[in-house]
Amino acid sequence: MLRQSHISRRVAAVAVSLVLAGGAAACGPKDGADKAGSGDKPGAAGGAPQKGGTLTVLNSEPQSDFDPARLYTSGGGNVPSLVFRTLTTRNREAGAAGTKVVPDLATDTGKPNADATEWTYTLKDGLKYEDGSPITTADIKYGIERSFAGELSGGAPYLRDWLVGGETYEGPYKDGGKGLDSIVVPDAKTIVFKLRKPEGEFPFVATQTQFAPVPKAKDTGVKYEEHPVSSGPYKVVKNDNDGEHLTLERNEHWDEKTDEERKAYPDKIDVRSGLDAAVINQRLSTSSGPDAAAITTDTNLGPAELAQIGSNKELEGRVGTGHFGYVNYLAFNPEVAPFDNPKVRQAVSYAINRTSVINAAGGSALAEPATTFLPEREAFGFTPYDHFPAGKTGDPAKAKQLLAEAGFPDGVTVTLTHSTAQNRQTSPEVATAVQQSLAAAGITVKLEGLENNAFNEKRWDAKNTPGFFLSRWGADWPSGGPFLAPIFDGRQIVTNGSNYNHAQLDDPAVNTEIDEIAKLTDLAAAGKRWGALDKKIGEQALDVPLFHPVYKRLVGKDVKNVVISDWTGVLDISQVSVK
């Protein structure tokens, strides 16, 4: 659904940060045991969940920029969703059911006009802030408008592209009180959004924290993050070192009758960050003192830790497994020889040994083989296909045949660019596995390892994109749109910034189909067309899907009610109980 180039620049890096920070659209791991999509729940403590106690969150990355304008989330985020309610949110259920959009502050997921260029929302009754004052649609309008301010940048950029006048709007601090005309507030309960083009998936965007209400009188600009005014079940009582230590306590004016999604069992949430991943997993494993009632929203288990846990039934019962909309793949730049020859790209597709690649990615517990760009989830429009069937270990004979047909009977030498970061996705281990599997087909691979920032800069530079490199992509919400449009829409090719259309594909038929699907408000019908488009693009061998990651995270022994959806792939903090 993304179209303008300034949107494309952000999404890939952000998708990764969402996974790491427990954001809420694309989040971390869930296990391959559940292909149907229902989240596996750790056994943890027995008994029905009860209110009370303190939930401790042990994280690597701080919950920085705790301002709804600056947060890049989908579904409302994980920790942010405890403080910021939005017009819509994700359905807080396990598995595939959790990929649905449901009302939050609004009475429904939005009413579109005939061509989905206008969306109208009505607020529920009885909504209040932490100080007891009423939440109004004027506050939601203002909250969105302040997200356009340069000093509050960082949030999702969709509205800048989608709202009429959004591309030139600079926020309320510079508009002299005029505001955005494309956000209309006829009364305190009604808000209307006027879009530049049809957007059938607008309810997904309305889950992002930019749609959280902000009372204008309480806005303190860049300092607002220190004590944002809560519309959710918890309020911020401490925010030290830009989110390194965050303490949340109950918002006594939150009414659960207006909120069907958040359970809000604990009395207090204590978020501590800046911790080493190994330390986090060790503390969760030992579960002594407060750590017995602890979780993490950003730290996964690795292969060595999973091997140790596998021999301990009690620990194994405390591992949550999830899938997030994510794909790791080999990218080609067809403007660089020899990848300008489709048969060379096809040869690589046949030659790849996915078993060795998955082993390099941490093994089958942490990665599932992929032959499609879209994740294997119905919400994304997944349509099975394998245009270059090579089995589990590759088909070097078929690859050699195609190389000969391409004019390389004696093989070919290519360079594979990768990151030196130890992430088991674009890292040396995966690059080496690709190198070794292609060697069997007569393809000599020279490895070019770059420091992670340099790697990202090079692979997203349209003028200097490598011919062959490891890449990955995650969606901002569970749909084929934010997966396929940034990568394959020719109008999103960026020549003076981050370009994610690595193949620089500009096919009018693909562009038109993206626009046509964007008009659909029937998301099931849209999903089928996203799947068909994925299959059609896949015929061109512009990339080689390698694997979809699986996320596994440990919880403390006293943690109950772990819910993992296919929207986030990690436990939903709003459902957790510690008593």
Secondary structure by P-SEA (a helix, b strand, c coil): ccccaaaaaccaaaaaaaaaaccccbbbbbbcccccbbbbbbcccccccccbbbbbbbbccccccccccccccccccccccccccccccccccccccccbbbbccccccccccccccbbbbbbbccccccccccccaaaaaaaaaaaacccccccccccccccccccccccccccccccccccccccccbbbbbbcccccaaaaaaaccccbbbccccccccccccccccccccccccccccccbbbbcccccccccccccccccccbbbbbccccaaaaaaaaaacccccccbbbccccccaaaaaaacccaaaaaaccccccbbbbbbbbcccccccccaaaaaaaaaaccaaaaaaaacccccbbbbccccccccccbbbbbbcccccccccaaaaaaaaaaacccccbbbbbbbbccccccccaaaaaaaaaaaaaacbbbbbbbccaaaaaaaaacccccccbbbbccccccccccccccccccccccccccccccccccccaaaaaaaaaaaaccaaaaaaaaaaaaaaaaaccccccccbbbbbbbbbcccccccccccccccccccccccc
